[in-house]
Amino acid sequence: MTKEWSLKEKWDFLTEQLTEKFSEGEELNVDGIIYLIGVQELGQGYRAFKKDEKLNLMHIAICKLLEPYGYYEFDFFDEDGWPHYKIITELPNLKPGEQTILMKEAILAYFESLGFFED
């Protein structure tokens, strides 16, 4: 990025781009983006997932997103190729608004690490 973007500007740009590519018109929210990250981190491509698999995908994404913060650490891939993480530090008790900010910052950091915001 050649200019400094605010958290809100980055978030708006990210949601606009991901909504355009992966949604059928309805803007993706934090949970939708976490789900997409889970699919990406699983690395098996998109397919129809069962309800429990969708929850597991979101768990994978949350672990991956919070790993740089020292909350989780990658442990192993199981026989089906699903990544597993271990808890390093318990998450602090955060108010819902604080949780949302933490997750948005972690999501933006994830996409920054992939070069998403580079020109």
A tleap script that builds the chain and sets N, CA, C and O, in Angstrom:
source leaprc.protein.ff14SB
mol = sequence {
  NMET THR LYS GLU TRP SER LEU LYS GLU LYS
  TRP ASP PHE LEU THR GLU GLN LEU THR GLU
  LYS PHE SER GLU GLY GLU GLU LEU ASN VAL
  ASP GLY ILE ILE TYR LEU ILE GLY VAL GLN
  GLU LEU GLY GLN GLY TYR ARG ALA PHE LYS
  LYS ASP GLU LYS LEU ASN LEU MET HIE ILE
  ALA ILE CYS LYS LEU LEU GLU PRO TYR GLY
  TYR TYR GLU PHE ASP PHE PHE ASP GLU ASP
  GLY TRP PRO HIE TYR LYS ILE ILE THR GLU
  LEU PRO ASN LEU LYS PRO GLY GLU GLN THR
  ILE LEU MET LYS GLU ALA ILE LEU ALA TYR
  PHE GLU SER LEU GLY PHE PHE GLU CASP
}
set mol.1.N position { 0.842 -1.179 0.000 }
set mol.1.CA position { 0.000 0.000 0.000 }
set mol.1.C position { 0.883 1.236 0.000 }
set mol.1.O position { 1.856 1.314 0.750 }
set mol.2.N position { 0.550 2.170 -0.819 }
set mol.2.CA position { 1.355 3.368 -0.887 }
set mol.2.C position { 0.888 4.420 0.106 }
set mol.2.O position { 1.646 5.333 0.435 }
set mol.3.N position { -0.323 4.314 0.580 }
set mol.3.CA position { -0.804 5.273 1.568 }
set mol.3.C position { -1.196 4.533 2.838 }
set mol.3.O position { -1.425 3.324 2.826 }
set mol.4.N position { -1.266 5.263 3.904 }
set mol.4.CA position { -1.711 4.690 5.170 }
set mol.4.C position { -3.227 4.627 5.171 }
set mol.4.O position { -3.902 5.638 4.978 }
set mol.5.N position { -3.742 3.460 5.384 }
set mol.5.CA position { -5.180 3.261 5.445 }
set mol.5.C position { -5.582 3.085 6.893 }
set mol.5.O position { -4.843 2.505 7.689 }
set mol.6.N position { -6.744 3.582 7.224 }
set mol.6.CA position { -7.277 3.343 8.562 }
set mol.6.C position { -7.826 1.914 8.619 }
set mol.6.O position { -8.045 1.276 7.589 }
set mol.7.N position { -8.038 1.436 9.823 }
set mol.7.CA position { -8.635 0.113 10.000 }
set mol.7.C position { -9.951 0.028 9.236 }
set mol.7.O position { -10.216 -0.966 8.561 }
set mol.8.N position { -10.766 1.058 9.341 }
set mol.8.CA position { -12.064 1.061 8.668 }
set mol.8.C position { -11.902 1.024 7.148 }
set mol.8.O position { -12.626 0.296 6.470 }
set mol.9.N position { -10.963 1.799 6.609 }
set mol.9.CA position { -10.756 1.800 5.160 }
set mol.9.C position { -10.298 0.427 4.661 }
set mol.9.O position { -10.780 -0.066 3.642 }
set mol.10.N position { -9.371 -0.178 5.384 }
set mol.10.CA position { -8.906 -1.518 5.013 }
set mol.10.C position { -10.049 -2.520 5.090 }
set mol.10.O position { -10.238 -3.341 4.193 }
set mol.11.N position { -10.811 -2.435 6.185 }
set mol.11.CA position { -11.914 -3.376 6.372 }
set mol.11.C position { -12.943 -3.225 5.254 }
set mol.11.O position { -13.396 -4.219 4.686 }
set mol.12.N position { -13.311 -1.985 4.938 }
set mol.12.CA position { -14.292 -1.736 3.884 }
set mol.12.C position { -13.796 -2.263 2.540 }
set mol.12.O position { -14.562 -2.865 1.788 }
set mol.13.N position { -12.515 -2.039 2.237 }
set mol.13.CA position { -11.935 -2.526 0.987 }
set mol.13.C position { -11.952 -4.056 0.946 }
set mol.13.O position { -12.333 -4.656 -0.060 }
set mol.14.N position { -11.540 -4.670 2.040 }
set mol.14.CA position { -11.507 -6.132 2.112 }
set mol.14.C position { -12.897 -6.721 1.941 }
set mol.14.O position { -13.085 -7.628 1.131 }
set mol.15.N position { -13.870 -6.225 2.686 }
set mol.15.CA position { -15.222 -6.785 2.592 }
set mol.15.C position { -15.807 -6.564 1.198 }
set mol.15.O position { -16.521 -7.423 0.680 }
set mol.16.N position { -15.512 -5.431 0.600 }
set mol.16.CA position { -16.005 -5.169 -0.756 }
set mol.16.C position { -15.415 -6.178 -1.744 }
set mol.16.O position { -16.140 -6.744 -2.562 }
set mol.17.N position { -14.119 -6.399 -1.669 }
set mol.17.CA position { -13.453 -7.320 -2.590 }
set mol.17.C position { -13.922 -8.761 -2.380 }
set mol.17.O position { -14.227 -9.465 -3.343 }
set mol.18.N position { -13.978 -9.195 -1.126 }
set mol.18.CA position { -14.389 -10.574 -0.849 }
set mol.18.C position { -15.858 -10.804 -1.164 }
set mol.18.O position { -16.232 -11.870 -1.655 }
set mol.19.N position { -16.686 -9.813 -0.885 }
set mol.19.CA position { -18.110 -9.923 -1.207 }
set mol.19.C position { -18.287 -10.083 -2.709 }
set mol.19.O position { -19.082 -10.903 -3.168 }
set mol.20.N position { -17.537 -9.292 -3.471 }
set mol.20.CA position { -17.627 -9.347 -4.931 }
set mol.20.C position { -17.222 -10.732 -5.455 }
set mol.20.O position { -17.823 -11.236 -6.404 }
set mol.21.N position { -16.214 -11.338 -4.845 }
set mol.21.CA position { -15.689 -12.619 -5.332 }
set mol.21.C position { -16.420 -13.837 -4.789 }
set mol.21.O position { -16.525 -14.853 -5.477 }
set mol.22.N position { -16.931 -13.749 -3.554 }
set mol.22.CA position { -17.411 -14.964 -2.893 }
set mol.22.C position { -18.858 -14.922 -2.408 }
set mol.22.O position { -19.343 -15.909 -1.854 }
set mol.23.N position { -19.544 -13.828 -2.598 }
set mol.23.CA position { -20.908 -13.729 -2.095 }
set mol.23.C position { -21.861 -13.519 -3.259 }
set mol.23.O position { -21.469 -13.123 -4.356 }
set mol.24.N position { -23.089 -13.792 -2.988 }
set mol.24.CA position { -24.121 -13.585 -4.009 }
set mol.24.C position { -24.888 -12.303 -3.719 }
set mol.24.O position { -26.119 -12.278 -3.742 }
set mol.25.N position { -24.138 -11.241 -3.446 }
set mol.25.CA position { -24.760 -9.939 -3.257 }
set mol.25.C position { -24.777 -9.437 -1.832 }
set mol.25.O position { -24.598 -8.241 -1.600 }
set mol.26.N position { -24.987 -10.319 -0.869 }
set mol.26.CA position { -25.039 -9.887 0.520 }
set mol.26.C position { -23.621 -9.683 1.047 }
set mol.26.O position { -22.773 -10.565 0.910 }
set mol.27.N position { -23.360 -8.512 1.654 }
set mol.27.CA position { -22.007 -8.202 2.127 }
set mol.27.C position { -21.550 -9.200 3.182 }
set mol.27.O position { -22.284 -9.517 4.118 }
set mol.28.N position { -20.332 -9.685 3.015 }
set mol.28.CA position { -19.763 -10.618 3.985 }
set mol.28.C position { -19.473 -9.895 5.299 }
set mol.28.O position { -18.990 -8.763 5.312 }
set mol.29.N position { -19.776 -10.571 6.390 }
set mol.29.CA position { -19.466 -10.027 7.705 }
set mol.29.C position { -18.257 -10.771 8.264 }
set mol.29.O position { -17.650 -11.586 7.569 }
set mol.30.N position { -17.910 -10.493 9.514 }
set mol.30.CA position { -16.750 -11.116 10.146 }
set mol.30.C position { -16.856 -12.641 10.089 }
set mol.30.O position { -15.890 -13.314 9.730 }
set mol.31.N position { -18.009 -13.184 10.434 }
set mol.31.CA position { -18.174 -14.639 10.429 }
set mol.31.C position { -18.000 -15.230 9.033 }
set mol.31.O position { -17.386 -16.286 8.880 }
set mol.32.N position { -18.530 -14.562 8.024 }
set mol.32.CA position { -18.389 -15.034 6.654 }
set mol.32.C position { -16.935 -15.049 6.202 }
set mol.32.O position { -16.498 -15.972 5.514 }
set mol.33.N position { -16.195 -14.026 6.592 }
set mol.33.CA position { -14.779 -13.951 6.226 }
set mol.33.C position { -13.984 -15.003 6.992 }
set mol.33.O position { -13.070 -15.615 6.438 }
set mol.34.N position { -14.323 -15.215 8.256 }
set mol.34.CA position { -13.662 -16.270 9.036 }
set mol.34.C position { -13.900 -17.630 8.372 }
set mol.34.O position { -12.984 -18.447 8.289 }
set mol.35.N position { -15.105 -17.870 7.909 }
set mol.35.CA position { -15.418 -19.114 7.212 }
set mol.35.C position { -14.539 -19.273 5.964 }
set mol.35.O position { -13.982 -20.345 5.727 }
set mol.36.N position { -14.418 -18.210 5.174 }
set mol.36.CA position { -13.582 -18.263 3.971 }
set mol.36.C position { -12.127 -18.567 4.317 }
set mol.36.O position { -11.468 -19.339 3.620 }
set mol.37.N position { -11.633 -17.967 5.381 }
set mol.37.CA position { -10.257 -18.229 5.818 }
set mol.37.C position { -10.113 -19.696 6.227 }
set mol.37.O position { -9.097 -20.325 5.933 }
set mol.38.N position { -11.115 -20.235 6.894 }
set mol.38.CA position { -11.085 -21.644 7.271 }
set mol.38.C position { -11.004 -22.555 6.062 }
set mol.38.O position { -10.247 -23.525 6.059 }
set mol.39.N position { -11.788 -22.245 5.028 }
set mol.39.CA position { -11.740 -23.034 3.789 }
set mol.39.C position { -10.345 -22.929 3.175 }
set mol.39.O position { -9.780 -23.927 2.728 }
set mol.40.N position { -9.800 -21.726 3.156 }
set mol.40.CA position { -8.461 -21.515 2.607 }
set mol.40.C position { -7.409 -22.297 3.387 }
set mol.40.O position { -6.545 -22.946 2.798 }
set mol.41.N position { -7.485 -22.234 4.703 }
set mol.41.CA position { -6.489 -22.902 5.545 }
set mol.41.C position { -6.617 -24.418 5.498 }
set mol.41.O position { -5.623 -25.127 5.661 }
set mol.42.N position { -7.814 -24.919 5.279 }
set mol.42.CA position { -7.984 -26.356 5.124 }
set mol.42.C position { -7.269 -26.825 3.852 }
set mol.42.O position { -6.679 -27.904 3.819 }
set mol.43.N position { -7.335 -25.998 2.815 }
set mol.43.CA position { -6.584 -26.281 1.602 }
set mol.43.C position { -7.153 -27.378 0.727 }
set mol.43.O position { -6.434 -27.942 -0.097 }
set mol.44.N position { -8.411 -27.688 0.885 }
set mol.44.CA position { -9.027 -28.740 0.076 }
set mol.44.C position { -9.984 -28.173 -0.965 }
set mol.44.O position { -10.728 -28.920 -1.600 }
set mol.45.N position { -9.966 -26.857 -1.140 }
set mol.45.CA position { -10.880 -26.226 -2.084 }
set mol.45.C position { -12.287 -26.148 -1.524 }
set mol.45.O position { -12.582 -26.693 -0.460 }
set mol.46.N position { -13.149 -25.460 -2.260 }
set mol.46.CA position { -14.517 -25.324 -1.783 }
set mol.46.C position { -15.314 -26.551 -2.179 }
set mol.46.O position { -15.172 -27.081 -3.281 }
set mol.47.N position { -16.137 -26.980 -1.278 }
set mol.47.CA position { -17.085 -28.067 -1.517 }
set mol.47.C position { -18.237 -27.857 -0.540 }
set mol.47.O position { -18.194 -26.942 0.283 }
set mol.48.N position { -19.232 -28.672 -0.623 }
set mol.48.CA position { -20.334 -28.588 0.336 }
set mol.48.C position { -19.846 -29.178 1.660 }
set mol.48.O position { -19.450 -30.342 1.723 }
set mol.49.N position { -19.880 -28.372 2.701 }
set mol.49.CA position { -19.458 -28.823 4.020 }
set mol.49.C position { -20.677 -29.080 4.894 }
set mol.49.O position { -21.682 -28.375 4.800 }
set mol.50.N position { -20.579 -30.089 5.739 }
set mol.50.CA position { -21.627 -30.372 6.719 }
set mol.50.C position { -21.570 -29.315 7.813 }
set mol.50.O position { -20.583 -28.590 7.947 }
set mol.51.N position { -22.647 -29.239 8.594 }
set mol.51.CA position { -22.737 -28.214 9.636 }
set mol.51.C position { -21.560 -28.283 10.604 }
set mol.51.O position { -20.975 -27.251 10.933 }
set mol.52.N position { -21.202 -29.486 11.068 }
set mol.52.CA position { -20.099 -29.599 12.021 }
set mol.52.C position { -18.766 -29.250 11.357 }
set mol.52.O position { -17.865 -28.729 12.014 }
set mol.53.N position { -18.638 -29.532 10.074 }
set mol.53.CA position { -17.421 -29.153 9.353 }
set mol.53.C position { -17.314 -27.636 9.235 }
set mol.53.O position { -16.219 -27.080 9.324 }
set mol.54.N position { -18.441 -26.971 9.035 }
set mol.54.CA position { -18.433 -25.509 8.950 }
set mol.54.C position { -17.958 -24.900 10.267 }
set mol.54.O position { -17.192 -23.937 10.269 }
set mol.55.N position { -18.412 -25.461 11.380 }
set mol.55.CA position { -17.948 -24.982 12.683 }
set mol.55.C position { -16.457 -25.245 12.850 }
set mol.55.O position { -15.729 -24.405 13.378 }
set mol.56.N position { -16.006 -26.410 12.400 }
set mol.56.CA position { -14.579 -26.727 12.474 }
set mol.56.C position { -13.752 -25.792 11.595 }
set mol.56.O position { -12.645 -25.407 11.972 }
set mol.57.N position { -14.276 -25.426 10.434 }
set mol.57.CA position { -13.583 -24.478 9.557 }
set mol.57.C position { -13.415 -23.127 10.249 }
set mol.57.O position { -12.359 -22.500 10.159 }
set mol.58.N position { -14.452 -22.695 10.930 }
set mol.58.CA position { -14.373 -21.420 11.637 }
set mol.58.C position { -13.372 -21.515 12.793 }
set mol.58.O position { -12.656 -20.555 13.078 }
set mol.59.N position { -13.325 -22.667 13.453 }
set mol.59.CA position { -12.363 -22.865 14.531 }
set mol.59.C position { -10.934 -22.829 13.983 }
set mol.59.O position { -10.056 -22.207 14.581 }
set mol.60.N position { -10.704 -23.487 12.858 }
set mol.60.CA position { -9.388 -23.467 12.217 }
set mol.60.C position { -8.984 -22.028 11.924 }
set mol.60.O position { -7.860 -21.619 12.215 }
set mol.61.N position { -9.897 -21.272 11.353 }
set mol.61.CA position { -9.598 -19.884 10.990 }
set mol.61.C position { -9.274 -19.046 12.224 }
set mol.61.O position { -8.318 -18.271 12.219 }
set mol.62.N position { -10.060 -19.199 13.265 }
set mol.62.CA position { -9.826 -18.414 14.486 }
set mol.62.C position { -8.467 -18.760 15.076 }
set mol.62.O position { -7.733 -17.872 15.509 }
set mol.63.N position { -8.131 -20.033 15.096 }
set mol.63.CA position { -6.813 -20.444 15.595 }
set mol.63.C position { -5.708 -19.828 14.742 }
set mol.63.O position { -4.735 -19.293 15.273 }
set mol.64.N position { -5.858 -19.904 13.429 }
set mol.64.CA position { -4.854 -19.350 12.518 }
set mol.64.C position { -4.733 -17.844 12.709 }
set mol.64.O position { -3.627 -17.303 12.736 }
set mol.65.N position { -5.869 -17.171 12.841 }
set mol.65.CA position { -5.866 -15.713 12.988 }
set mol.65.C position { -5.240 -15.272 14.302 }
set mol.65.O position { -4.569 -14.241 14.354 }
set mol.66.N position { -5.453 -16.042 15.362 }
set mol.66.CA position { -4.955 -15.640 16.681 }
set mol.66.C position { -3.591 -16.246 17.012 }
set mol.66.O position { -3.025 -15.963 18.068 }
set mol.67.N position { -3.066 -17.077 16.117 }
set mol.67.CA position { -1.741 -17.664 16.332 }
set mol.67.C position { -0.658 -16.591 16.483 }
set mol.67.O position { 0.171 -16.703 17.386 }
set mol.68.N position { -0.631 -15.552 15.630 }
set mol.68.CA position { 0.417 -14.530 15.783 }
set mol.68.C position { 0.324 -13.754 17.110 }
set mol.68.O position { 1.296 -13.129 17.534 }
set mol.69.N position { -0.820 -13.797 17.744 }
set mol.69.CA position { -1.019 -13.107 19.020 }
set mol.69.C position { -0.595 -13.974 20.205 }
set mol.69.O position { -0.631 -13.532 21.354 }
set mol.70.N position { -0.194 -15.209 19.915 }
set mol.70.CA position { 0.294 -16.099 20.961 }
set mol.70.C position { -0.772 -16.902 21.678 }
set mol.70.O position { -0.504 -17.478 22.732 }
set mol.71.N position { -1.987 -16.952 21.121 }
set mol.71.CA position { -3.066 -17.705 21.760 }
set mol.71.C position { -3.090 -19.172 21.334 }
set mol.71.O position { -3.446 -20.046 22.125 }
set mol.72.N position { -2.715 -19.436 20.097 }
set mol.72.CA position { -2.728 -20.798 19.570 }
set mol.72.C position { -1.413 -21.087 18.860 }
set mol.72.O position { -0.674 -20.179 18.480 }
set mol.73.N position { -1.143 -22.377 18.693 }
set mol.73.CA position { 0.023 -22.810 17.941 }
set mol.73.C position { -0.384 -24.033 17.123 }
set mol.73.O position { -1.060 -24.934 17.621 }
set mol.74.N position { 0.040 -24.047 15.863 }
set mol.74.CA position { -0.254 -25.203 15.022 }
set mol.74.C position { 0.350 -26.445 15.660 }
set mol.74.O position { 1.474 -26.409 16.160 }
set mol.75.N position { -0.402 -27.550 15.640 }
set mol.75.CA position { 0.065 -28.785 16.256 }
set mol.75.C position { 0.325 -29.864 15.195 }
set mol.75.O position { 1.443 -30.367 15.084 }
set mol.76.N position { -0.710 -30.218 14.416 }
set mol.76.CA position { -0.543 -31.291 13.428 }
set mol.76.C position { -1.726 -31.307 12.466 }
set mol.76.O position { -2.754 -30.677 12.712 }
set mol.77.N position { -1.559 -32.040 11.365 }
set mol.77.CA position { -2.660 -32.346 10.451 }
set mol.77.C position { -3.131 -33.754 10.760 }
set mol.77.O position { -2.317 -34.662 10.929 }
set mol.78.N position { -4.453 -33.944 10.834 }
set mol.78.CA position { -4.960 -35.293 11.078 }
set mol.78.C position { -4.967 -36.092 9.768 }
set mol.78.O position { -4.557 -35.589 8.722 }
set mol.79.N position { -5.438 -37.339 9.841 }
set mol.79.CA position { -5.393 -38.222 8.679 }
set mol.79.C position { -6.266 -37.731 7.519 }
set mol.79.O position { -6.076 -38.152 6.378 }
set mol.80.N position { -7.222 -36.842 7.810 }
set mol.80.CA position { -8.077 -36.282 6.757 }
set mol.80.C position { -7.547 -34.948 6.233 }
set mol.80.O position { -8.170 -34.320 5.377 }
set mol.81.N position { -6.396 -34.518 6.749 }
set mol.81.CA position { -5.792 -33.276 6.292 }
set mol.81.C position { -6.260 -32.027 7.007 }
set mol.81.O position { -5.951 -30.915 6.579 }
set mol.82.N position { -7.002 -32.193 8.095 }
set mol.82.CA position { -7.491 -31.041 8.845 }
set mol.82.C position { -6.422 -30.592 9.844 }
set mol.82.O position { -5.885 -31.415 10.585 }
set mol.83.N position { -6.110 -29.287 9.868 }
set mol.83.CA position { -5.113 -28.800 10.825 }
set mol.83.C position { -5.683 -28.748 12.247 }
set mol.83.O position { -6.867 -28.486 12.456 }
set mol.84.N position { -4.814 -29.003 13.196 }
set mol.84.CA position { -5.181 -28.920 14.612 }
set mol.84.C position { -4.215 -27.977 15.306 }
set mol.84.O position { -3.023 -27.944 15.003 }
set mol.85.N position { -4.754 -27.216 16.239 }
set mol.85.CA position { -3.969 -26.243 16.993 }
set mol.85.C position { -4.073 -26.561 18.469 }
set mol.85.O position { -5.037 -27.181 18.919 }
set mol.86.N position { -3.069 -26.130 19.219 }
set mol.86.CA position { -3.146 -26.261 20.667 }
set mol.86.C position { -3.192 -24.862 21.267 }
set mol.86.O position { -2.638 -23.908 20.721 }
set mol.87.N position { -3.861 -24.773 22.393 }
set mol.87.CA position { -3.978 -23.495 23.102 }
set mol.87.C position { -2.661 -23.218 23.811 }
set mol.87.O position { -2.141 -24.066 24.536 }
set mol.88.N position { -2.131 -22.027 23.594 }
set mol.88.CA position { -0.903 -21.602 24.262 }
set mol.88.C position { -1.243 -20.699 25.450 }
set mol.88.O position { -0.701 -20.858 26.544 }
set mol.89.N position { -2.142 -19.756 25.215 }
set mol.89.CA position { -2.584 -18.816 26.238 }
set mol.89.C position { -4.095 -18.682 26.132 }
set mol.89.O position { -4.632 -18.532 25.034 }
set mol.90.N position { -4.768 -18.734 27.246 }
set mol.90.CA position { -6.226 -18.549 27.235 }
set mol.90.C position { -6.563 -17.145 26.739 }
set mol.90.O position { -5.879 -16.172 27.056 }
set mol.91.N position { -7.623 -17.069 25.961 }
set mol.91.CA position { -8.091 -15.763 25.499 }
set mol.91.C position { -8.610 -14.957 26.681 }
set mol.91.O position { -9.247 -15.508 27.579 }
set mol.92.N position { -8.342 -13.659 26.684 }
set mol.92.CA position { -8.881 -12.826 27.767 }
set mol.92.C position { -10.389 -12.660 27.600 }
set mol.92.O position { -10.923 -12.833 26.504 }
set mol.93.N position { -11.058 -12.329 28.675 }
set mol.93.CA position { -12.484 -12.025 28.599 }
set mol.93.C position { -12.628 -10.645 27.968 }
set mol.93.O position { -12.239 -9.633 28.551 }
set mol.94.N position { -13.190 -10.628 26.778 }
set mol.94.CA position { -13.375 -9.379 26.052 }
set mol.94.C position { -14.857 -9.109 25.870 }
set mol.94.O position { -15.665 -10.029 25.741 }
set mol.95.N position { -15.193 -7.836 25.862 }
set mol.95.CA position { -16.565 -7.439 25.553 }
set mol.95.C position { -16.789 -7.709 24.069 }
set mol.95.O position { -15.831 -7.752 23.297 }
set mol.96.N position { -18.053 -7.893 23.659 }
set mol.96.CA position { -18.317 -8.197 22.248 }
set mol.96.C position { -17.667 -7.217 21.271 }
set mol.96.O position { -17.123 -7.644 20.253 }
set mol.97.N position { -17.709 -5.938 21.552 }
set mol.97.CA position { -17.078 -4.950 20.664 }
set mol.97.C position { -15.574 -5.132 20.589 }
set mol.97.O position { -14.975 -4.962 19.527 }
set mol.98.N position { -14.958 -5.480 21.720 }
set mol.98.CA position { -13.518 -5.713 21.751 }
set mol.98.C position { -13.160 -6.976 20.970 }
set mol.98.O position { -12.134 -7.026 20.292 }
set mol.99.N position { -14.017 -7.997 21.072 }
set mol.99.CA position { -13.802 -9.227 20.296 }
set mol.99.C position { -13.836 -8.929 18.801 }
set mol.99.O position { -13.004 -9.424 18.041 }
set mol.100.N position { -14.792 -8.127 18.393 }
set mol.100.CA position { -14.937 -7.786 16.978 }
set mol.100.C position { -13.704 -7.039 16.483 }
set mol.100.O position { -13.196 -7.325 15.399 }
set mol.101.N position { -13.223 -6.085 17.272 }
set mol.101.CA position { -12.036 -5.325 16.866 }
set mol.101.C position { -10.829 -6.244 16.760 }
set mol.101.O position { -10.070 -6.155 15.794 }
set mol.102.N position { -10.638 -7.133 17.745 }
set mol.102.CA position { -9.522 -8.080 17.705 }
set mol.102.C position { -9.596 -8.947 16.449 }
set mol.102.O position { -8.591 -9.137 15.764 }
set mol.103.N position { -10.774 -9.467 16.150 }
set mol.103.CA position { -10.911 -10.340 14.986 }
set mol.103.C position { -10.706 -9.564 13.683 }
set mol.103.O position { -10.080 -10.079 12.757 }
set mol.104.N position { -11.217 -8.345 13.597 }
set mol.104.CA position { -11.006 -7.539 12.389 }
set mol.104.C position { -9.523 -7.254 12.198 }
set mol.104.O position { -9.010 -7.364 11.085 }
set mol.105.N position { -8.829 -6.889 13.277 }
set mol.105.CA position { -7.392 -6.627 13.180 }
set mol.105.C position { -6.649 -7.890 12.750 }
set mol.105.O position { -5.745 -7.828 11.917 }
set mol.106.N position { -7.030 -9.035 13.316 }
set mol.106.CA position { -6.373 -10.300 12.976 }
set mol.106.C position { -6.658 -10.683 11.522 }
set mol.106.O position { -5.769 -11.171 10.826 }
set mol.107.N position { -7.878 -10.467 11.066 }
set mol.107.CA position { -8.238 -10.760 9.674 }
set mol.107.C position { -7.435 -9.869 8.733 }
set mol.107.O position { -6.894 -10.342 7.733 }
set mol.108.N position { -7.359 -8.590 9.050 }
set mol.108.CA position { -6.600 -7.679 8.202 }
set mol.108.C position { -5.117 -8.064 8.178 }
set mol.108.O position { -4.485 -8.019 7.122 }
set mol.109.N position { -4.566 -8.437 9.322 }
set mol.109.CA position { -3.162 -8.869 9.377 }
set mol.109.C position { -2.958 -10.125 8.525 }
set mol.109.O position { -1.943 -10.256 7.840 }
set mol.110.N position { -3.920 -11.043 8.569 }
set mol.110.CA position { -3.851 -12.265 7.758 }
set mol.110.C position { -3.782 -11.913 6.271 }
set mol.110.O position { -2.928 -12.423 5.546 }
set mol.111.N position { -4.681 -11.046 5.825 }
set mol.111.CA position { -4.697 -10.682 4.410 }
set mol.111.C position { -3.492 -9.829 4.027 }
set mol.111.O position { -3.009 -9.918 2.898 }
set mol.112.N position { -2.998 -9.001 4.953 }
set mol.112.CA position { -1.771 -8.257 4.700 }
set mol.112.C position { -0.606 -9.215 4.484 }
set mol.112.O position { 0.229 -8.986 3.610 }
set mol.113.N position { -0.544 -10.288 5.274 }
set mol.113.CA position { 0.547 -11.262 5.146 }
set mol.113.C position { 0.504 -11.966 3.793 }
set mol.113.O position { 1.518 -12.484 3.325 }
set mol.114.N position { -0.653 -11.983 3.176 }
set mol.114.CA position { -0.816 -12.590 1.855 }
set mol.114.C position { -0.588 -11.584 0.719 }
set mol.114.O position { -0.679 -11.935 -0.458 }
set mol.115.N position { -0.288 -10.321 1.087 }
set mol.115.CA position { -0.053 -9.286 0.090 }
set mol.115.C position { -1.328 -8.711 -0.511 }
set mol.115.O position { -1.297 -8.112 -1.586 }
set mol.116.N position { -2.431 -8.889 0.170 }
set mol.116.CA position { -3.741 -8.472 -0.372 }
set mol.116.C position { -3.831 -6.974 -0.606 }
set mol.116.O position { -4.489 -6.546 -1.554 }
set mol.117.N position { -3.194 -6.166 0.225 }
set mol.117.CA position { -3.349 -4.715 0.136 }
set mol.117.C position { -2.227 -4.048 -0.664 }
set mol.117.O position { -2.161 -2.821 -0.738 }
set mol.118.N position { -1.348 -4.855 -1.261 }
set mol.118.CA position { -0.252 -4.282 -2.044 }
set mol.118.C position { -0.755 -3.889 -3.415 }
set mol.118.O position { -1.668 -4.504 -3.967 }
set mol.119.N position { -0.148 -2.867 -3.942 }
set mol.119.CA position { -0.536 -2.384 -5.278 }
set mol.119.C position { -0.121 -3.352 -6.345 }
set mol.119.O position { -0.365 -3.110 -7.527 }
savepdb mol mol.pdb
quit
